[in-house]
């Protein structure tokens, strides 16, 4: 954690995406990158899976989060409120560590602030809104960095980016891009073969995402 915290203190948007975040415009939002630890599996990160019936991002794994409300004091408040609404997370069980650079998602015109946090008092979480959240999981860092679980996915648009195949979930897109960057910053990543390319299943064919540091991220592959 010390290595990660030291690195995110100087992180720039360019460390996560090739897209430039506009100075004005876009809808403010935030996601919670919640790290915790379990006795049997070690450090982990909280990930939810969107319901398959949603019109956008159907079935896609993601960090808890969403658009800012006028009452939210800052990005951390937005991320914690959304996590409480989506999975029943107690904001008092979380220590916010850092607000990362704002990232631009042009397909939805969101300006997203990832909020890095430590789950100092873990408790059971669940889907509080089944119509939006189908599943909630704590994915071990050890399994995320396992080379056998790392692939690249190809979106129907031709976009290619990093992904993680862990515990029946295919984490890709914006979420995988942020995760990949943070794993690198923390010194946790292990060498893996970028030649493992899989086509994104049709059920996950949401608009192409726009964050990540994969060498061909955001580039069409023919």
Phi and psi in degrees as a GROMACS rama.xvg file:
@    title "Ramachandran Plot"
@    xaxis  label "Phi"
@    yaxis  label "Psi"
@TYPE xy
-61.1229  -41.9951  UNK-2
-64.2768  -43.9104  UNK-3
-63.0249  -46.9355  UNK-4
-64.0696  -38.0095  UNK-5
-65.1416  -37.6961  UNK-6
-74.7544  -43.0334  UNK-7
-67.9052  -19.3952  UNK-8
-63.892  -22.7799  UNK-9
-117.546  12.4813  UNK-10
-67.452  146.595  UNK-11
-120.946  162.481  UNK-12
-56.611  -33.4005  UNK-13
-64.6127  -17.694  UNK-14
-75.0575  -14.8703  UNK-15
-114.22  -27.4545  UNK-16
-152.322  156.758  UNK-17
-89.9262  -6.17549  UNK-18
-86.5564  140.306  UNK-19
-85.5515  127.889  UNK-20
-75.9318  124.601  UNK-21
-64.9404  147.726  UNK-22
-70.8674  -30.2882  UNK-23
-132.925  155.566  UNK-24
88.8687  173.347  UNK-25
85.4446  151.5  UNK-26
-92.0372  124.127  UNK-27
-67.7091  136.025  UNK-28
-152.355  173.02  UNK-29
-151.987  151.535  UNK-30
-126.456  152.795  UNK-31
-103.534  114.617  UNK-32
-94.9913  91.846  UNK-33
-99.4759  110.812  UNK-34
-94.2496  139.103  UNK-35
-141.964  -165.216  UNK-36
-154.839  139.19  UNK-37
-121.944  148.721  UNK-38
-60.6822  -35.7573  UNK-39
-91.1678  -22.9853  UNK-40
-121.73  -5.12948  UNK-41
79.1823  -159.028  UNK-42
-59.3145  145.903  UNK-43
-149.625  176.939  UNK-44
-135.018  142.3  UNK-45
-84.4068  125.54  UNK-46
-132.115  139.001  UNK-47
-113.568  161.413  UNK-48
-117.591  125.093  UNK-49
-65.2351  150.14  UNK-50
-63.7327  145.443  UNK-51
-71.0758  -13.4737  UNK-52
-91.563  -2.99325  UNK-53
-67.9563  150.022  UNK-54
-74.7608  -28.0247  UNK-55
-128.302  145.662  UNK-56
58.8652  30.6259  UNK-57
-59.7882  129.141  UNK-58
71.6529  5.37473  UNK-59
-88.4509  130.034  UNK-60
-64.5507  146.864  UNK-61
-158.451  164.297  UNK-62
-75.4828  150.78  UNK-63
-59.6025  144.168  UNK-64
157.51  177.613  UNK-65
172.681  -165.371  UNK-66
-72.0774  149.165  UNK-67
-73.2808  144.543  UNK-68
-99.7827  153.309  UNK-69
-56.8981  -28.6201  UNK-70
-78.7747  -13.6256  UNK-71
-69.5148  129.929  UNK-72
-69.6994  -34.9785  UNK-73
-163.455  -173.769  UNK-74
-63.3113  -36.7874  UNK-75
-61.8951  -41.7396  UNK-76
-63.5348  -39.2006  UNK-77
-62.8747  -48.8548  UNK-78
-62.2436  -42.66  UNK-79
-69.2457  -39.6997  UNK-80
-63.7591  -46.2187  UNK-81
-62.6351  -41.2095  UNK-82
-64.3842  -36.2001  UNK-83
-65.1356  -43.045  UNK-84
-70.2804  -36.2901  UNK-85
-83.4422  -42.4631  UNK-86
-128.282  7.06153  UNK-87
74.8102  24.9586  UNK-88
-69.8461  131.245  UNK-89
-79.9053  114.723  UNK-90
-58.3411  -27.8068  UNK-91
-71.3445  -11.7811  UNK-92
-89.1291  2.00638  UNK-93
-119.88  138.759  UNK-94
-110.28  115.511  UNK-95
-73.3778  129.675  UNK-96
-100.075  -40.4476  UNK-97
-167.62  148.95  UNK-98
-99.5987  122.005  UNK-99
-82.8442  169.8  UNK-100
-58.2929  149.406  UNK-101
-70.3378  137.069  UNK-102
-120.295  141.638  UNK-103
-97.8407  129.945  UNK-104
-118.431  95.5594  UNK-105
-64.1348  -32.202  UNK-106
-64.8447  -27.4245  UNK-107
-113.69  -5.2041  UNK-108
59.4157  36.0625  UNK-109
-97.4749  142.186  UNK-110
-107.192  109.852  UNK-111
-105.659  129.498  UNK-112
-105.01  110.529  UNK-113
-72.799  131.642  UNK-114
-109.993  113.439  UNK-115
-84.5222  130.454  UNK-116
-145.222  159.638  UNK-117
-113.065  132.217  UNK-118
-90.8112  87.1693  UNK-119
-76.9772  -18.6987  UNK-120
-135.559  73.1742  UNK-121
-59.7096  148.881  UNK-122
-149.672  165.076  UNK-123
-61.3062  139.62  UNK-124
-125.889  163.613  UNK-125
-157.861  171.608  UNK-126
-77.0103  116.292  UNK-127
-89.4922  -15.7986  UNK-128
-133.074  81.5985  UNK-129
-54.7911  -26.6255  UNK-130
-71.1748  -16.8779  UNK-131
-116.224  -35.1155  UNK-132
-119.68  119.7  UNK-133
-90.8179  -29.5529  UNK-134
-158.082  147.566  UNK-135
-128.982  135.614  UNK-136
-144.61  153.005  UNK-137
-107.024  107.661  UNK-138
-92.9336  120.442  UNK-139
-62.8617  136.518  UNK-140
-59.0246  -37.7432  UNK-141
-58.9275  -36.2249  UNK-142
-79.3587  -32.5278  UNK-143
-65.9558  -36.7333  UNK-144
-88.8949  -3.92993  UNK-145
-63.6086  121.437  UNK-146
-54.0364  -29.296  UNK-147
-68.1552  -18.5667  UNK-148
-103.045  4.06287  UNK-149
-106.859  131.667  UNK-150
-141.748  176.143  UNK-151
-115.567  144.022  UNK-152
-112.963  150.194  UNK-153
-113.865  119.497  UNK-154
-77.0302  151.511  UNK-155
-53.3239  -24.4033  UNK-156
-73.2661  -13.9582  UNK-157
104.237  -12.2591  UNK-158
-60.3208  138.934  UNK-159
-127.521  135.475  UNK-160
-154.926  173.42  UNK-161
-71.293  154.981  UNK-162
-152.612  162.504  UNK-163
-129.607  126.594  UNK-164
-105.802  96.22  UNK-165
-134.446  126.971  UNK-166
52.559  45.1524  UNK-167
78.2161  4.18048  UNK-168
-113.697  137.729  UNK-169
-105.934  103.147  UNK-170
-90.4098  118.865  UNK-171
-141.85  -173.923  UNK-172
68.3005  -147.26  UNK-173
-53.6838  -46.2416  UNK-174
-61.9057  -45.685  UNK-175
-66.1494  -36.2024  UNK-176
-63.4914  -44.9648  UNK-177
-65.6657  -43.5266  UNK-178
-60.3526  -46.3206  UNK-179
-59.9502  -42.0792  UNK-180
-65.2092  -42.6297  UNK-181
-68.4456  -36.8439  UNK-182
-64.2482  -37.3036  UNK-183
-66.517  -45.0552  UNK-184
-63.1262  -34.2438  UNK-185
-80.3396  -5.83347  UNK-186
73.9495  21.3607  UNK-187
-95.1339  -20.9062  UNK-188
-62.6152  149.798  UNK-189
-120.905  151.743  UNK-190
-56.6327  137.641  UNK-191
-144.709  163.436  UNK-192
-88.9756  110.537  UNK-193
-71.7983  -3.82733  UNK-194
-76.4811  -9.68286  UNK-195
-80.1385  98.4464  UNK-196
-114.545  127.26  UNK-197
-125.726  146.814  UNK-198
-79.4215  138.903  UNK-199
-66.1635  129.782  UNK-200
-58.2024  147.524  UNK-201
-54.5868  -32.9905  UNK-202
-66.902  -16.5269  UNK-203
-106.667  16.1137  UNK-204
-79.1176  64.0946  UNK-205
-78.9227  172.603  UNK-206
-54.2383  146.441  UNK-207
-58.782  133.328  UNK-208
-76.4404  -179.321  UNK-209
-147.634  38.0809  UNK-210
-143.876  147.907  UNK-211
144.188  161.002  UNK-212
-117.109  12.121  UNK-213
-58.8774  144.323  UNK-214
-62.2912  -22.6115  UNK-215
-117.039  18.1099  UNK-216
-57.7938  137.708  UNK-217
70.201  8.5621  UNK-218
-107.637  132.574  UNK-219
-68.7961  143.246  UNK-220
-115.05  128.867  UNK-221
